[in-house]
């Protein structure tokens, strides 16, 4: 239950921007992306969490993880590389220490969950099922499956479907599966995950990249490679959303280089019902607030009764 008195105040933008994904009603389609806002509370002094559509938390595992050795973040042209290593406090600590405070805000709470075996995903979900105020789960399947030679769950349609189906059996709440761009055909993966029972998709996760110091001739990241995010990957992300929208019937959340209302609108027109702001949070924490206001203004100027009318309306030249 939401205990924040501000939640009782009607948001004049709600009619224009409210969307429903897998039975979850979001006051607007703007969320913060996993790994860019901690557990949500980290942003509370910088933005109005009550105004956000939702918060996707930092990835949670069954037990706490310390992450990779430094250097773990490198700035690149138009973005950044990160190899944090999924450092987190663990699902149990999140439920006991973070969730009680987070659920005071009028925003949807979507924990991001990961594991290195199907069993680890299930165990993390079972811990989170005890948490009051959680609205759904986002599955990070871009992790190596240690029981399948270390290949990422996200890169193989069968493995992606297997972990999705297992989590769906364990979870009472909606499951949103986060897809990777590091695949040959994202539509194939999207369909396999949909067939396995996913309630929605979020895409894309980071693209694998590398940066080298020309003076030392060594990788700038201790992990050698890392995940590329930010404006540099936006065209890839828009393309993936466009392809997935035509491949599946379940709702999509778009992620990848979104920093302005124009960026968000591109994703929505391509087929995303909601969007997540990620890397922009590091250099402009107010980006999500500006995007929310900008989307409402766009709806008014274009005579749209709800932002949902814009989803998937891209016109193709023939």
VOGU-3710 file (C-alpha; in Angstrom, 3 decimals, decimal comma):
1> xxxxxxxxxx> 0,000/0,000/0,000  1,242/3,472/-0,851  1,535/5,638/2,278  2,639/8,861/0,616  -0,096/11,528/0,909  1,047/13,006/-2,405  -0,287/9,930/-4,157  -3,827/11,078/-3,442  -3,321/14,250/-5,492  -4,617/13,752/-9,018
11> xxxxxxxxxx> -1,974/14,229/-11,685  -3,461/16,338/-14,496  -1,255/14,464/-16,970  -2,559/11,030/-15,975  -5,286/10,816/-18,606  -2,829/11,726/-21,346  0,039/9,520/-20,246  -1,274/6,559/-18,249  -0,499/3,181/-19,796  -1,151/-0,407/-18,790
21> xxxxxxxxxx> 1,422/-3,136/-19,303  0,714/-6,709/-18,241  -1,976/-5,513/-15,861  0,302/-2,902/-14,257  -1,064/0,628/-14,511  1,675/3,216/-14,885  0,809/6,887/-14,309  3,012/7,628/-17,296  5,281/5,606/-19,596  8,613/6,891/-18,247
31> xxxxxxxxxx> 10,696/4,626/-16,001  14,299/4,693/-14,850  16,425/1,892/-16,277  18,039/-0,767/-14,140  21,543/-0,019/-12,965  21,223/3,744/-13,402  19,236/4,740/-10,329  20,393/2,279/-7,675  17,354/0,952/-5,850  15,294/4,030/-6,656
41> xxxxxxxxxx> 15,876/5,829/-3,389  19,241/7,045/-4,683  17,341/9,480/-6,933  14,859/10,701/-4,319  16,781/13,914/-3,564  17,256/14,716/-7,236  13,845/14,084/-8,791  10,216/13,625/-7,746  9,784/9,857/-7,560  6,021/10,371/-7,321
51> xxxxxxxxxx> 6,104/11,802/-10,837  7,919/8,808/-12,342  5,942/6,089/-14,060  8,128/3,472/-12,453  11,523/2,443/-11,147  13,462/-0,554/-12,446  15,907/-1,311/-9,670  19,531/-2,295/-9,873  19,829/-5,999/-10,731  19,173/-8,290/-7,770
61> xxxxxxxxxx> 20,560/-11,772/-7,208  19,906/-14,395/-4,572  22,922/-13,262/-2,540  24,996/-10,055/-2,377  27,679/-9,617/-5,033  30,729/-7,372/-4,918  31,040/-6,888/-8,663  34,146/-6,556/-10,801  37,472/-4,937/-9,984  38,099/-1,364/-11,246
71> xxxxxxxxxx> 38,235/0,190/-13,687  34,559/-0,511/-14,190  33,294/2,519/-16,145  34,807/4,241/-19,168  33,376/7,237/-21,002  33,105/6,839/-24,772  31,958/9,004/-27,668  28,206/9,285/-27,262  27,966/6,995/-24,269  29,840/4,867/-21,798
81> xxxxxxxxxx> 31,130/1,353/-21,247  30,442/-0,323/-17,948  31,547/-3,600/-16,437  30,218/-3,164/-12,907  29,712/-6,897/-12,592  26,144/-6,700/-11,261  27,199/-5,597/-7,797  24,145/-5,621/-5,520  22,936/-6,116/-1,952  20,926/-9,243/-2,727
91> xxxxxxxxxx> 17,185/-9,825/-2,988  16,621/-10,370/0,755  18,310/-7,119/1,774  16,306/-5,258/-0,865  13,030/-6,592/0,537  13,976/-5,819/4,122  15,965/-2,585/3,787  14,984/-0,759/0,591  11,446/-1,782/-0,297  9,646/-0,406/2,808
101> xxxxxxxxxx> 10,905/3,099/2,023  10,525/2,814/-1,741  6,886/1,766/-1,620  5,982/5,035/0,125  6,198/6,689/-3,279  3,455/6,697/-5,892  5,465/4,907/-8,536  5,506/1,348/-9,804  8,329/-0,803/-8,437  9,926/-3,265/-10,859
111> xxxxxxxxxx> 12,926/-5,145/-9,410  15,420/-6,291/-12,021  16,434/-9,922/-11,394  19,333/-12,006/-12,674  21,072/-15,314/-12,081  23,697/-17,629/-13,520  21,456/-20,697/-13,489  17,710/-21,106/-13,894  17,590/-22,156/-10,252  19,194/-18,878/-9,152
121> xxxxxxxxxx> 16,539/-16,869/-10,995  13,816/-18,868/-9,288  15,397/-18,470/-5,857  15,681/-14,698/-6,255  12,057/-14,466/-7,401  10,887/-16,547/-4,436  12,617/-14,139/-2,058  11,083/-11,106/-3,783  7,624/-12,670/-3,740  7,599/-11,901/-0,002
131> xxxxxxxxxx> 7,995/-8,194/-0,719  4,916/-6,009/-0,345  4,545/-3,277/-2,950  6,389/-4,901/-5,851  4,419/-4,544/-9,094  6,328/-6,860/-11,418  9,748/-8,211/-12,325  12,219/-7,409/-15,084  14,422/-10,363/-15,986  17,970/-9,618/-17,050
141> xxxxxxxxxx> 18,677/-12,704/-19,153  21,971/-11,332/-20,520  23,896/-13,440/-18,012  26,056/-16,482/-18,761  24,322/-19,779/-18,124  27,033/-21,628/-16,229  25,273/-24,939/-16,876  25,392/-24,390/-20,635  29,032/-23,542/-21,129  28,683/-19,897/-20,199
151> xxxxxxxxxx> 26,556/-18,857/-23,172  24,198/-15,989/-22,356  20,564/-16,938/-21,801  19,614/-13,986/-24,012  21,592/-15,187/-27,023  19,839/-18,511/-27,459  16,094/-18,797/-28,107  15,773/-22,102/-26,276  17,626/-20,931/-23,166  15,767/-17,605/-23,144
161> xxxxxxxxxx> 12,471/-19,485/-23,260  13,577/-21,933/-20,566  14,412/-19,288/-17,978  11,287/-17,277/-18,841  8,989/-20,275/-18,389  10,655/-21,229/-15,104  10,278/-17,742/-13,657  6,655/-17,519/-14,821  5,883/-20,688/-12,887  7,487/-19,224/-9,748
171> xxxxxxxxxx> 6,138/-15,669/-9,926  2,699/-14,386/-9,012  3,480/-10,988/-10,500  3,955/-10,001/-14,176  7,295/-10,842/-15,772  9,001/-8,455/-18,192  11,942/-10,028/-20,021  14,850/-7,759/-20,997  16,385/-8,663/-24,353  19,944/-8,247/-25,594
181> xxxxxxxxxx> 20,955/-6,625/-28,901  23,907/-9,020/-29,160  21,958/-11,527/-31,247  21,538/-12,336/-34,921  17,752/-11,860/-35,015  16,034/-10,244/-32,037  12,593/-11,122/-33,431  13,363/-14,828/-33,012  14,318/-14,344/-29,357  11,288/-12,114/-28,755
191> xxxxxxxxxx> 8,892/-14,722/-30,123  10,456/-17,535/-28,116  10,162/-15,544/-24,891  6,568/-14,585/-25,690  5,699/-18,224/-26,358  7,273/-19,130/-22,983  4,826/-16,854/-21,188  6,514/-13,448/-20,864  4,010/-10,712/-20,075  6,061/-7,967/-21,724
201> xxxxxxxxxx> 9,516/-7,252/-23,128  12,035/-4,522/-22,384  14,722/-3,853/-24,962  17,527/-3,328/-25,325  20,188/-4,198/-22,805  23,694/-2,847/-23,450  25,740/-3,750/-26,514  29,101/-5,424/-25,928  32,001/-3,040/-26,505  35,671/-2,470/-25,744
211> xxxxxxxxxx> 38,021/0,479/-25,317  41,864/0,414/-25,428  44,350/2,855/-23,923  46,753/3,496/-26,808  49,577/4,464/-24,456  49,539/1,329/-22,319  47,961/-0,824/-25,058  45,721/-2,292/-22,428  41,925/-2,423/-22,193  40,530/0,487/-20,224
221> xxxxxxxxxx> 38,174/-1,871/-18,391  39,616/-4,455/-16,027  36,992/-6,846/-17,399  38,307/-6,134/-20,947  34,821/-5,760/-22,445  31,757/-4,020/-21,097  28,243/-2,898/-21,907  27,919/0,106/-24,196  25,022/2,441/-23,369  23,955/5,990/-24,082
231> xxxxxxxxxx> 23,046/7,899/-27,272  25,507/5,836/-29,334  23,234/2,781/-29,185  19,898/4,547/-29,741  19,556/3,708/-33,472  20,210/0,036/-32,676  17,643/0,101/-29,885  14,985/1,789/-32,032  15,543/-0,827/-34,738  15,192/-3,651/-32,221
241> xxxxxxxxxx> 11,933/-2,233/-30,862  10,615/-1,820/-34,408  11,421/-5,450/-35,239  10,072/-6,843/-31,969  6,830/-4,878/-32,291  6,155/-6,683/-35,556  7,103/-10,064/-34,143  5,088/-10,249/-30,908  1,738/-9,209/-29,453  2,885/-8,466/-25,880
251> xxxxxxxxxx> 3,756/-4,865/-24,833  7,263/-3,444/-25,194  9,396/-1,068/-23,129  12,100/0,729/-25,097  15,573/1,367/-23,675  18,785/2,703/-25,166  20,145/6,227/-25,339  16,935/8,006/-24,366  17,769/11,482/-23,077  15,107/13,794/-24,553
261> xxxxxxxxxx> 11,397/13,758/-25,310  12,269/13,406/-28,993  14,212/10,233/-28,197  11,275/8,842/-26,226  8,844/9,632/-29,022  11,000/7,746/-31,530  10,749/4,612/-29,423  7,004/4,990/-28,925  6,369/5,504/-32,636  8,545/2,434/-33,311
271> xxxxxxxxxx> 6,348/0,315/-31,031  7,218/0,858/-27,356  4,321/1,469/-24,955  6,776/2,690/-22,295  10,412/3,768/-22,169  13,263/3,652/-19,677  15,810/6,410/-19,145  19,272/5,056/-18,361  22,665/6,640/-18,981  21,135/10,135/-19,120
281> xxxxxxxxxx> 20,467/9,836/-15,380  24,206/10,165/-14,748  24,653/13,522/-16,467  21,113/14,934/-16,272  19,120/13,417/-13,400  16,130/15,558/-14,398  15,930/13,991/-17,878  13,004/11,737/-16,960  11,046/14,682/-15,517  11,582/16,692/-18,718
291> xxxxxxxxxx> 10,507/13,747/-20,847  7,272/13,273/-18,886  6,350/16,940/-19,322  7,384/16,832/-22,976  5,231/13,801/-23,742  2,177/15,457/-22,187  2,818/18,608/-24,198  3,184/16,550/-27,399  -0,171/14,859/-26,759  -1,880/18,213/-26,249
301> xxxxxxxxxx> -0,331/19,787/-29,325  -1,257/16,832/-31,519  -4,736/16,238/-30,151  -3,960/12,822/-28,680  -6,238/11,685/-25,868  -3,597/9,218/-24,672  0,025/8,525/-25,550  -0,936/4,943/-26,389  -2,463/6,157/-29,658  1,062/6,873/-30,898
311> xxxxxxxx> 2,494/3,380/-30,321  3,707/1,670/-33,480  2,514/4,406/-35,834  5,722/4,660/-37,863  4,939/5,130/-41,560  7,157/3,188/-43,925  8,109/4,410/-47,379  7,284/2,012/-50,169
//
